Amino acid sequence: MIGLTHYLVLATLLFSIGLYGALVKRNAVVILMCIEIMLNAAGLAFIVAGARWGQPDGQVMFLFILTTAAAEVAVGLALVLLLYRQHKTLDVDAASKMRG
């Protein structure tokens, strides 16, 4: 039977993979995807904890995480498009040149 520990280990692994990708990769789109993986891992942990104690709090927190992820995607993709239009690259090191 799959228990609480298995789900929390999965959430930890997903968060670790996302953190590694966000710190190591230089492509802006890949970094945004890794942040999404980290948000989903946190959401999984909240859902599992809420189910374990029979409380709807985990589901409510997951809804907040989903809205945060939607806002992050909207702002992040707008910045990626701006970066690509100005520098013709998706390398985040080029973003340091975007000073107004």
SVG drawing of the C-alpha trace seen along z (x, -y; Angstrom):
<svg xmlns="http://www.w3.org/2000/svg" viewBox="-12 -53 37 55">
<polyline fill="none" stroke="black" stroke-width="0.4" points="0.0,0.0 1.2,-3.5 1.4,-5.7 2.1,-9.2 5.9,-8.7 5.9,-7.6 4.0,-10.7 6.3,-13.0 9.4,-11.3 7.9,-11.9 7.3,-15.6 10.8,-15.9 12.3,-14.4 10.2,-16.6 11.2,-19.7 14.9,-18.7 14.8,-18.1 13.1,-21.5 15.6,-23.3 18.5,-21.7 17.2,-22.7 16.4,-26.2 20.0,-26.7 22.0,-25.0 20.2,-25.7 20.6,-28.9 17.6,-28.8 14.8,-31.0 12.0,-28.6 13.6,-25.7 14.0,-27.7 10.3,-28.6 9.4,-24.9 11.6,-24.0 9.8,-26.6 6.5,-25.0 7.8,-21.6 8.8,-23.0 5.3,-24.6 3.6,-21.3 5.8,-19.4 4.8,-21.8 1.1,-21.4 1.5,-17.6 2.8,-17.9 -0.1,-20.1 -2.6,-17.7 -1.1,-14.7 -0.9,-16.4 -4.5,-17.6 -5.7,-14.1 -3.7,-12.5 -5.4,-14.6 -8.8,-14.8 -8.7,-18.6 -9.5,-20.6 -6.7,-23.0 -4.3,-21.2 -6.7,-21.6 -7.2,-25.3 -3.4,-25.8 -3.1,-24.0 -5.6,-26.4 -3.4,-29.3 -0.4,-27.5 -2.2,-27.1 -3.1,-30.8 0.5,-31.7 1.7,-29.4 -0.6,-31.0 0.6,-34.5 4.2,-33.3 3.7,-31.9 2.0,-35.0 4.8,-37.4 7.6,-34.9 6.6,-34.3 6.2,-38.1 9.8,-38.6 11.0,-35.7 9.4,-37.3 11.0,-40.6 14.4,-39.0 14.2,-37.2 13.0,-40.3 15.8,-42.4 18.7,-40.0 17.7,-37.2 18.5,-34.6 16.9,-32.9 20.1,-32.9 19.4,-34.4 22.9,-35.9 21.8,-38.3 19.1,-39.5 21.7,-41.4 22.0,-43.7 18.3,-44.7 18.7,-47.9 16.4,-50.7"/>
</svg>
